[in-house]
Amino acid sequence: KMFGSYGEDMLPCGYHSMKTLGCITTGALADSPSAPRRTYLLMCLAGAMTFGQVIFALDSTFPVLCDYDYFPGEPFEKIPWFITAFSSGSLLTLVPVIELDWFGAQNIGLVHGTTMLGAIIGQVTLFNILGSFMELGAINYLATALCGGCIYLAFRMHLASSDLGKKATTASSENASGSRPSNESNGDSERKPLLEGEV
């Protein structure tokens, strides 16, 4: 209604604009040294997508929420759509960065290709296969449950990343403390010939 006959064209434009914004914003956060851990960002994005799916499920259960004669009609239809767009765009940037953190640059093409294959299989199974004989409301509830499972997996990844960071910090501190005596002994061994020459 707001855009007249161009409303159907403006809505996909807004979706892709939010998706692009998610790519740029998350990329900047992932590179910022003061930002939280990247696995924490992943967990937050999974939570945002779950929140959007919960609203989609409510829309399926209570169609009155999308009725334009009531105030919630517009927000309950558009807000979860744009939240999902922002989150999916963010994942396009964040997932490859986390893959580099975890697996390194070697075979990154195979690693990222396997990740994308899993995403494609999930979408085809959920919407194309199950969508052929399940109602939209049931699919929304199933997608909400799957998003909740993604929050759990992201949380486990965050804990594992924190443990790896602590082990790396401990190992580096131990190496630094263990290298001091050897440096001192090397220094002594290097000074001995000079002292002998002086004598």
Accessible surface in RSA format (square Angstrom, percent):
REM  Atomic radii and reference values for relative SASA: ProtOr
REM  Chains: A
REM  Algorithm: Lee & Richards
REM  Probe-radius: 1.40
REM  Slices: 20
REM RES _ NUM      All-atoms   Total-Side   Main-Chain    Non-polar    All polar
REM                ABS   REL    ABS   REL    ABS   REL    ABS   REL    ABS   REL
RES LYS A   1   204.06  99.6 142.49  87.4  61.57 146.6 116.83 105.2  87.24  92.9
RES MET A   2   172.48  89.3 132.86  87.9  39.62  94.3 115.72  98.4  56.76  75.2
RES PHE A   3    96.22  48.1  81.79  50.7  14.43  37.6  89.70  54.4   6.52  18.7
RES GLY A   4    50.88  62.7   0.00   N/A  50.88  62.7  36.44 100.0  14.44  32.3
RES SER A   5   104.56  88.4  64.87  86.6  39.69  91.4  58.80 125.2  45.76  64.1
RES TYR A   6   149.05  69.6 149.05  84.8   0.00   0.0 101.06  75.9  47.99  59.2
RES GLY A   7    22.09  27.2   0.00   N/A  22.09  27.2  16.06  44.1   6.03  13.5
RES GLU A   8   153.80  88.3 138.31 104.6  15.49  36.9  57.96 112.1  95.84  78.3
RES ASP A   9    99.85  69.9  89.21  88.8  10.64  25.2  28.07  66.1  71.79  71.6
RES MET A  10    78.14  40.5  73.38  48.6   4.76  11.3  44.37  37.7  33.76  44.7
RES LEU A  11    58.29  32.5  54.88  39.3   3.41   8.6  57.88  40.6   0.41   1.1
RES PRO A  12    58.95  43.0  58.02  52.9   0.93   3.4  58.95  48.7   0.00   0.0
RES CYS A  13    68.82  52.1  59.53  66.4   9.29  21.8  19.35  49.0  49.47  53.3
RES GLY A  14    21.69  26.8   0.00   N/A  21.69  26.8  21.05  57.8   0.64   1.4
RES TYR A  15    46.96  21.9  46.96  26.7   0.00   0.0  22.96  17.3  24.00  29.6
RES HIS A  16   106.05  58.0 104.95  72.9   1.10   2.8  70.44  72.6  35.61  41.4
RES SER A  17    63.16  53.4  51.04  68.1  12.12  27.9  36.38  77.5  26.78  37.5
RES MET A  18    57.42  29.7  57.31  37.9   0.11   0.3  32.10  27.3  25.32  33.5
RES LYS A  19    58.39  28.5  58.39  35.8   0.00   0.0  15.01  13.5  43.38  46.2
RES THR A  20    75.87  54.0  72.57  73.6   3.30   7.9  50.36  67.6  25.51  38.6
RES LEU A  21    89.53  49.9  87.22  62.4   2.31   5.8  89.16  62.6   0.37   1.0
RES GLY A  22     0.00   0.0   0.00   N/A   0.00   0.0   0.00   0.0   0.00   0.0
RES CYS A  23    34.92  26.4  32.07  35.8   2.85   6.7  15.26  38.7  19.66  21.2
RES ILE A  24   117.87  67.1 109.37  81.5   8.50  20.5 115.87  83.4   2.01   5.4
RES THR A  25    49.56  35.2  45.08  45.7   4.47  10.7  40.83  54.8   8.73  13.2
RES THR A  26     5.26   3.7   5.26   5.3   0.00   0.0   1.51   2.0   3.75   5.7
RES GLY A  27    15.33  18.9   0.00   N/A  15.33  18.9  14.95  41.0   0.39   0.9
RES ALA A  28    65.79  60.5  49.31  76.1  16.48  37.5  58.50  82.4   7.29  19.3
RES LEU A  29    74.50  41.5  73.27  52.4   1.23   3.1  73.46  51.6   1.04   2.8
RES ALA A  30     7.82   7.2   0.75   1.2   7.07  16.1   1.68   2.4   6.13  16.2
RES ASP A  31   111.19  77.9  86.11  85.7  25.08  59.3  29.78  70.1  81.41  81.2
RES SER A  32    40.67  34.4  27.74  37.0  12.93  29.8  19.70  42.0  20.97  29.4
RES PRO A  33   139.76 101.9  99.97  91.1  39.79 144.6 112.73  93.1  27.03 168.0
RES SER A  34   107.69  91.0  69.55  92.8  38.14  87.9  54.06 115.1  53.63  75.1
RES ALA A  35    22.73  20.9   1.24   1.9  21.49  48.9   6.63   9.3  16.10  42.7
RES PRO A  36    69.41  50.6  50.52  46.1  18.89  68.7  63.22  52.2   6.20  38.5
RES ARG A  37   109.57  46.0  97.43  49.7  12.14  28.9  37.64  51.4  71.93  43.6
RES ARG A  38    69.12  29.0  64.78  33.0   4.34  10.3  16.82  23.0  52.29  31.7
RES THR A  39     4.49   3.2   4.05   4.1   0.44   1.1   3.99   5.4   0.50   0.8
RES TYR A  40    90.40  42.2  90.40  51.4   0.00   0.0  46.10  34.6  44.30  54.6
RES LEU A  41    19.18  10.7  18.84  13.5   0.34   0.9  18.96  13.3   0.23   0.6
RES LEU A  42    26.67  14.9  26.67  19.1   0.00   0.0  26.67  18.7   0.00   0.0
RES MET A  43    33.53  17.4  31.55  20.9   1.98   4.7  25.54  21.7   7.99  10.6
RES CYS A  44    61.98  46.9  47.32  52.8  14.65  34.4  30.85  78.2  31.13  33.6
RES LEU A  45    16.55   9.2  16.49  11.8   0.05   0.1  16.55  11.6   0.00   0.0
RES ALA A  46    12.48  11.5   7.06  10.9   5.42  12.3  12.24  17.2   0.23   0.6
RES GLY A  47    24.58  30.3   0.00   N/A  24.58  30.3  18.70  51.3   5.88  13.2
RES ALA A  48    34.80  32.0  26.16  40.4   8.64  19.7  33.20  46.7   1.60   4.3
RES MET A  49    40.68  21.1  40.68  26.9   0.00   0.0  32.42  27.6   8.26  10.9
RES THR A  50    19.46  13.8  19.46  19.7   0.00   0.0  19.46  26.1   0.00   0.0
RES PHE A  51   111.72  55.9 107.65  66.7   4.07  10.6 111.15  67.4   0.57   1.6
RES GLY A  52     0.00   0.0   0.00   N/A   0.00   0.0   0.00   0.0   0.00   0.0
RES GLN A  53    24.37  13.6  24.37  17.8   0.00   0.0   2.02   4.3  22.35  17.0
RES VAL A  54    59.52  39.2  58.94  53.4   0.58   1.4  59.37  51.6   0.15   0.4
RES ILE A  55    18.58  10.6  18.58  13.8   0.00   0.0  18.58  13.4   0.00   0.0
RES PHE A  56    44.47  22.3  43.11  26.7   1.37   3.6  43.22  26.2   1.25   3.6
RES ALA A  57     4.66   4.3   4.66   7.2   0.00   0.0   4.66   6.6   0.00   0.0
RES LEU A  58    67.08  37.4  67.08  48.0   0.00   0.0  67.08  47.1   0.00   0.0
RES ASP A  59    18.92  13.3  13.30  13.2   5.62  13.3  11.24  26.5   7.68   7.7
RES SER A  60    40.80  34.5   8.72  11.6  32.08  73.9  15.85  33.8  24.95  34.9
RES THR A  61    63.09  44.9  38.65  39.2  24.45  58.3  44.40  59.6  18.69  28.3
RES PHE A  62   104.93  52.5 103.10  63.9   1.83   4.8 104.93  63.6   0.00   0.0
RES PRO A  63    98.67  71.9  89.76  81.8   8.92  32.4  92.02  76.0   6.65  41.3
RES VAL A  64    78.68  51.8  70.85  64.1   7.83  18.9  75.52  65.6   3.16   8.6
RES LEU A  65    35.17  19.6  34.29  24.5   0.89   2.2  35.17  24.7   0.00   0.0
RES CYS A  66    35.97  27.2  27.89  31.1   8.08  19.0  17.87  45.3  18.09  19.5
RES ASP A  67    53.40  37.4  46.25  46.0   7.15  16.9  15.38  36.2  38.02  37.9
RES TYR A  68   103.08  48.1  78.50  44.7  24.58  64.0  67.34  50.6  35.74  44.1
RES ASP A  69   126.41  88.6  90.01  89.6  36.41  86.1  26.72  62.9  99.70  99.4
RES TYR A  70   125.23  58.5 115.22  65.6  10.01  26.1  74.53  56.0  50.70  62.5
RES PHE A  71   177.11  88.6 156.83  97.1  20.27  52.8 166.33 100.8  10.78  30.8
RES PRO A  72    43.89  32.0  42.60  38.8   1.29   4.7  43.89  36.2   0.00   0.0
RES GLY A  73     0.00   0.0   0.00   N/A   0.00   0.0   0.00   0.0   0.00   0.0
RES GLU A  74    84.24  48.4  83.13  62.9   1.11   2.6  50.20  97.1  34.04  27.8
RES PRO A  75    36.53  26.6  32.95  30.0   3.58  13.0  36.13  29.8   0.40   2.5
RES PHE A  76    59.89  30.0  58.17  36.0   1.72   4.5  59.89  36.3   0.00   0.0
RES GLU A  77    65.26  37.5  61.20  46.3   4.06   9.7  20.45  39.5  44.81  36.6
RES LYS A  78    34.97  17.1  34.97  21.5   0.00   0.0  27.38  24.6   7.59   8.1
RES ILE A  79    84.44  48.1  82.47  61.4   1.98   4.8  84.24  60.7   0.20   0.6
RES PRO A  80     0.20   0.1   0.20   0.2   0.00   0.0   0.20   0.2   0.00   0.0
RES TRP A  81    77.34  31.0  77.34  37.4   0.00   0.0  52.34  27.9  25.00  40.6
RES PHE A  82    54.15  27.1  54.15  33.5   0.00   0.0  54.15  32.8   0.00   0.0
RES ILE A  83    41.57  23.7  38.52  28.7   3.04   7.3  41.33  29.8   0.23   0.6
RES THR A  84    25.34  18.0  25.34  25.7   0.00   0.0  25.17  33.8   0.16   0.2
RES ALA A  85     0.00   0.0   0.00   0.0   0.00   0.0   0.00   0.0   0.00   0.0
RES PHE A  86    54.45  27.2  54.45  33.7   0.00   0.0  54.45  33.0   0.00   0.0
RES SER A  87     0.37   0.3   0.37   0.5   0.00   0.0   0.00   0.0   0.37   0.5
RES SER A  88    25.93  21.9  23.22  31.0   2.70   6.2  24.15  51.4   1.77   2.5
RES GLY A  89     0.00   0.0   0.00   N/A   0.00   0.0   0.00   0.0   0.00   0.0
RES SER A  90     0.00   0.0   0.00   0.0   0.00   0.0   0.00   0.0   0.00   0.0
RES LEU A  91    44.23  24.6  43.14  30.9   1.09   2.7  43.31  30.4   0.92   2.5
RES LEU A  92    98.12  54.6  82.15  58.8  15.97  40.2  84.93  59.6  13.20  35.5
RES THR A  93    35.82  25.5  28.70  29.1   7.12  17.0  25.62  34.4  10.20  15.4
RES LEU A  94     0.00   0.0   0.00   0.0   0.00   0.0   0.00   0.0   0.00   0.0
RES VAL A  95    29.70  19.5  28.65  25.9   1.05   2.5  29.49  25.6   0.20   0.6
RES PRO A  96    38.18  27.8  37.81  34.5   0.38   1.4  37.81  31.2   0.38   2.3
RES VAL A  97    34.70  22.8  34.53  31.3   0.18   0.4  34.68  30.1   0.03   0.1
RES ILE A  98    10.26   5.8  10.26   7.6   0.00   0.0  10.26   7.4   0.00   0.0
RES GLU A  99    10.63   6.1   9.95   7.5   0.68   1.6  10.60  20.5   0.03   0.0
RES LEU A 100    83.98  46.8  74.70  53.4   9.28  23.3  74.91  52.6   9.07  24.4
RES ASP A 101    82.39  57.7  46.58  46.4  35.81  84.7  24.37  57.3  58.02  57.9
RES TRP A 102    94.07  37.7  59.46  28.8  34.60  81.2  59.18  31.6  34.88  56.6
RES PHE A 103   124.34  62.2  97.06  60.1  27.28  71.0 105.00  63.7  19.35  55.4
RES GLY A 104    31.29  38.6   0.00   N/A  31.29  38.6  29.02  79.6   2.28   5.1
RES ALA A 105    77.84  71.6  60.50  93.4  17.34  39.4  60.66  85.4  17.18  45.5
RES GLN A 106   145.79  81.5 128.73  94.1  17.06  40.6  46.25  98.4  99.55  75.5
RES ASN A 107    97.99  67.6  80.93  78.2  17.07  41.1  16.22  39.0  81.77  79.0
RES ILE A 108    48.78  27.8  48.03  35.8   0.75   1.8  48.03  34.6   0.75   2.0
RES GLY A 109    55.30  68.2   0.00   N/A  55.30  68.2  42.45 116.5  12.84  28.8
RES LEU A 110   132.70  73.9 122.48  87.6  10.22  25.7 127.85  89.8   4.85  13.1
RES VAL A 111    33.53  22.1  29.06  26.3   4.47  10.8  32.66  28.4   0.87   2.4
RES HIS A 112    54.94  30.0  54.94  38.2   0.00   0.0  37.29  38.4  17.65  20.5
RES GLY A 113    37.41  46.1   0.00   N/A  37.41  46.1  31.50  86.4   5.91  13.2
RES THR A 114    83.42  59.3  75.88  76.9   7.53  17.9  65.03  87.3  18.39  27.8
RES THR A 115    54.75  38.9  42.52  43.1  12.23  29.1  37.85  50.8  16.90  25.6
RES MET A 116    60.83  31.5  60.74  40.2   0.09   0.2  38.18  32.5  22.65  30.0
RES LEU A 117   100.88  56.2  98.35  70.4   2.53   6.3  99.61  70.0   1.27   3.4
RES GLY A 118    42.32  52.2   0.00   N/A  42.32  52.2  32.38  88.9   9.94  22.3
RES ALA A 119    50.11  46.1  34.32  53.0  15.79  35.9  47.04  66.2   3.07   8.1
RES ILE A 120   101.18  57.6 100.70  75.0   0.48   1.2 101.18  72.9   0.00   0.0
RES ILE A 121    96.87  55.1  94.68  70.5   2.19   5.3  96.77  69.7   0.10   0.3
RES GLY A 122    36.75  45.3   0.00   N/A  36.75  45.3  34.06  93.5   2.70   6.0
RES GLN A 123   115.24  64.4 112.42  82.2   2.82   6.7  26.97  57.4  88.27  66.9
RES VAL A 124    65.41  43.0  65.38  59.2   0.03   0.1  65.40  56.8   0.01   0.0
RES THR A 125    56.38  40.1  56.38  57.2   0.00   0.0  45.51  61.1  10.87  16.4
RES LEU A 126    19.37  10.8  19.14  13.7   0.23   0.6  19.36  13.6   0.01   0.0
RES PHE A 127   112.31  56.2  98.76  61.2  13.54  35.2  99.39  60.3  12.92  37.0
RES ASN A 128   102.76  70.9  85.17  82.3  17.60  42.4  19.60  47.2  83.17  80.4
RES ILE A 129    93.76  53.4  90.20  67.2   3.56   8.6  93.75  67.5   0.01   0.0
RES LEU A 130    40.92  22.8  40.92  29.3   0.00   0.0  40.92  28.7   0.00   0.0
RES GLY A 131    29.56  36.5   0.00   N/A  29.56  36.5   6.08  16.7  23.48  52.6
RES SER A 132    90.37  76.4  47.21  63.0  43.15  99.4  46.35  98.7  44.01  61.7
RES PHE A 133   146.09  73.1 107.31  66.5  38.78 100.9 118.53  71.9  27.56  78.9
RES MET A 134    55.83  28.9  41.21  27.3  14.61  34.8  38.12  32.4  17.71  23.5
RES GLU A 135   142.73  81.9 133.23 100.8   9.50  22.6  53.63 103.7  89.10  72.7
RES LEU A 136   122.75  68.4 114.47  81.9   8.28  20.8 115.81  81.3   6.95  18.7
RES GLY A 137    18.05  22.3   0.00   N/A  18.05  22.3  12.99  35.6   5.06  11.3
RES ALA A 138    44.86  41.2  32.36  49.9  12.50  28.4  38.41  54.1   6.45  17.1
RES ILE A 139     8.04   4.6   8.04   6.0   0.00   0.0   8.04   5.8   0.00   0.0
RES ASN A 140    17.35  12.0  17.32  16.7   0.03   0.1   0.03   0.1  17.32  16.7
RES TYR A 141   111.90  52.2 106.86  60.8   5.04  13.1  92.84  69.8  19.06  23.5
RES LEU A 142    61.25  34.1  56.68  40.5   4.58  11.5  60.65  42.6   0.61   1.6
RES ALA A 143     7.52   6.9   6.53  10.1   0.99   2.3   7.22  10.2   0.30   0.8
RES THR A 144    24.19  17.2  23.06  23.4   1.13   2.7  23.06  31.0   1.13   1.7
RES ALA A 145    66.87  61.5  45.84  70.7  21.03  47.8  56.46  79.5  10.41  27.6
RES LEU A 146    97.33  54.2  92.73  66.3   4.60  11.6  94.84  66.6   2.49   6.7
RES CYS A 147    21.81  16.5  21.28  23.7   0.53   1.2   1.19   3.0  20.62  22.2
RES GLY A 148    29.17  36.0   0.00   N/A  29.17  36.0  21.31  58.5   7.86  17.6
RES GLY A 149    34.81  42.9   0.00   N/A  34.81  42.9  32.36  88.8   2.46   5.5
RES CYS A 150    64.36  48.7  61.44  68.5   2.92   6.9  14.04  35.6  50.32  54.3
RES ILE A 151    55.08  31.3  55.08  41.0   0.00   0.0  55.08  39.7   0.00   0.0
RES TYR A 152   123.22  57.5 118.58  67.5   4.64  12.1  97.90  73.6  25.32  31.2
RES LEU A 153   111.43  62.1 110.55  79.1   0.88   2.2 110.63  77.7   0.80   2.1
RES ALA A 154     4.56   4.2   3.14   4.8   1.42   3.2   4.38   6.2   0.18   0.5
RES PHE A 155    87.76  43.9  87.76  54.4   0.00   0.0  87.76  53.2   0.00   0.0
RES ARG A 156   125.52  52.7 121.98  62.2   3.54   8.4  24.36  33.3 101.16  61.3
RES MET A 157    60.65  31.4  58.95  39.0   1.70   4.0  37.19  31.6  23.46  31.1
RES HIS A 158    31.40  17.2  31.40  21.8   0.00   0.0  11.78  12.1  19.61  22.8
RES LEU A 159    78.31  43.6  77.62  55.5   0.69   1.7  77.85  54.7   0.46   1.2
RES ALA A 160    39.94  36.7  33.91  52.3   6.03  13.7  38.86  54.7   1.08   2.9
RES SER A 161    18.81  15.9  16.82  22.4   1.99   4.6   1.23   2.6  17.58  24.6
RES SER A 162    23.25  19.6  22.90  30.6   0.35   0.8  16.22  34.5   7.03   9.8
RES ASP A 163    72.10  50.5  70.49  70.2   1.61   3.8  16.21  38.2  55.89  55.7
RES LEU A 164   101.84  56.7  97.83  70.0   4.02  10.1  98.08  68.9   3.77  10.1
RES GLY A 165    19.93  24.6   0.00   N/A  19.93  24.6  18.35  50.3   1.58   3.5
RES LYS A 166   140.24  68.4 135.23  83.0   5.01  11.9  87.29  78.6  52.95  56.4
RES LYS A 167   142.38  69.5 134.60  82.6   7.79  18.5  85.83  77.3  56.56  60.2
RES ALA A 168    63.39  58.3  50.76  78.3  12.63  28.7  58.73  82.7   4.65  12.3
RES THR A 169    91.18  64.9  87.04  88.2   4.14   9.9  65.46  87.9  25.72  38.9
RES THR A 170    70.72  50.3  67.96  68.9   2.76   6.6  46.09  61.9  24.62  37.2
RES ALA A 171    47.36  43.5  44.60  68.8   2.76   6.3  47.02  66.2   0.35   0.9
RES SER A 172    65.46  55.3  55.56  74.1   9.90  22.8  46.83  99.7  18.63  26.1
RES SER A 173    60.57  51.2  49.61  66.2  10.96  25.3  46.14  98.3  14.43  20.2
RES GLU A 174   108.42  62.2 100.94  76.4   7.49  17.8  37.57  72.7  70.86  57.9
RES ASN A 175   105.72  72.9  96.22  93.0   9.50  22.9  31.28  75.3  74.44  72.0
RES ALA A 176    51.35  47.2  43.05  66.4   8.30  18.9  49.40  69.6   1.95   5.2
RES SER A 177    62.53  52.8  53.75  71.7   8.78  20.2  39.24  83.6  23.29  32.6
RES GLY A 178    49.43  61.0   0.00   N/A  49.43  61.0  34.15  93.7  15.29  34.2
RES SER A 179    46.94  39.7  42.14  56.2   4.81  11.1  34.91  74.3  12.03  16.9
RES ARG A 180   158.37  66.5 156.79  79.9   1.58   3.8  47.75  65.3 110.62  67.0
RES PRO A 181    81.80  59.6  76.58  69.8   5.22  19.0  78.27  64.6   3.53  21.9
RES SER A 182    51.97  43.9  46.41  61.9   5.56  12.8  41.82  89.1  10.14  14.2
RES ASN A 183    91.70  63.2  82.40  79.6   9.30  22.4  25.51  61.4  66.19  64.0
RES GLU A 184   119.59  68.7 111.32  84.2   8.26  19.7  46.66  90.3  72.92  59.5
RES SER A 185    60.62  51.2  52.91  70.6   7.71  17.7  46.35  98.7  14.27  20.0
RES ASN A 186    78.93  54.4  78.82  76.2   0.11   0.3  16.16  38.9  62.77  60.7
RES GLY A 187    18.64  23.0   0.00   N/A  18.64  23.0  18.08  49.6   0.56   1.2
RES ASP A 188    64.39  45.1  62.01  61.7   2.37   5.6  20.34  47.9  44.04  43.9
RES SER A 189    62.88  53.1  52.70  70.3  10.18  23.5  42.98  91.5  19.90  27.9
RES GLU A 190   124.73  71.6 111.58  84.4  13.15  31.3  44.48  86.0  80.26  65.5
RES ARG A 191   130.00  54.6 129.87  66.2   0.13   0.3  53.76  73.5  76.24  46.2
RES LYS A 192   124.46  60.7 123.74  75.9   0.72   1.7  68.26  61.4  56.20  59.9
RES PRO A 193    80.94  59.0  71.93  65.6   9.01  32.8  73.20  60.4   7.74  48.1
RES LEU A 194   122.96  68.5 118.93  85.1   4.04  10.1 121.71  85.5   1.25   3.4
RES LEU A 195   102.89  57.3 102.54  73.4   0.35   0.9 102.65  72.1   0.24   0.7
RES GLU A 196   127.90  73.4 111.15  84.1  16.75  39.9  46.15  89.3  81.75  66.7
RES GLY A 197    66.54  82.1   0.00   N/A  66.54  82.1  38.48 105.6  28.06  62.8
RES GLU A 198   139.36  80.0 100.87  76.3  38.49  91.6  49.36  95.5  90.00  73.5
RES VAL A 199   163.79 107.8 107.12  97.0  56.67 136.6 124.66 108.3  39.13 106.1
END  Absolute sums over single chains surface
CHAIN  1 A    13204.7      11165.7       2039.0       9042.8       4161.9
END  Absolute sums over all chains
TOTAL         13204.7      11165.7       2039.0       9042.8       4161.9
